[in-house]
């Protein structure tokens, strides 16, 4: 009987725990399960979070708490941001104090950014811009970043961006999928697109571009020589009033001289 009673008690506790996890309608209100740690570790993490985020808004504190729990103390910090570098699978993670309102796929605050090395073809940039305004591409550094309120949503944004770049999804289909997966996440369901990157790490993604053909030491002269002749006429140095009067006076004198010469020849 004692064994049966114990099993019934455990079942009651489990059922109670499940019933205390109601669904939420906002991404900011939902917090994914974190790994269980000892009370001592939890206390240390809480003290660390308080030290770095005193006075920060709730959404930023929540993002910092989950990131510290997963990756430990940030490598860089200021009064307005925390940075972790080279924490697999990301090149960089930044938690911001300042919130940015974002309504896609539903209202939340953009406070955390995850960056990966990634090369985006020029003809795909417009599609990524239409897909999610919180995707940021730095062509020179070869970095693609996603911002939202949560790591899972940034995983999702980066994975769907990859689908767009590789032609697996159109923009509208990707936006629809984003909303569907985000709602599943709020309801407690997980999947590969919110748990890890679904593409291989890229290398040599930076693009330093090409230098201008102008020699900067002689750029003004080269630019002037390269300009079409008819265009140069439009950009001739303006003539001031005194120079114009002098030119007109010279013309009048020349005409008068010619007239006098003609009269003398006629006599």
Beta strands, then each sheet from edge to edge (+ up, - down):
strand 1: 76-77
strand 2: 81-87
strand 3: 90-102
strand 4: 108-117
strand 5: 135-138
strand 6: 143-148
sheet 1: 1+ 2- 3+ 4- 6+ 5-
end
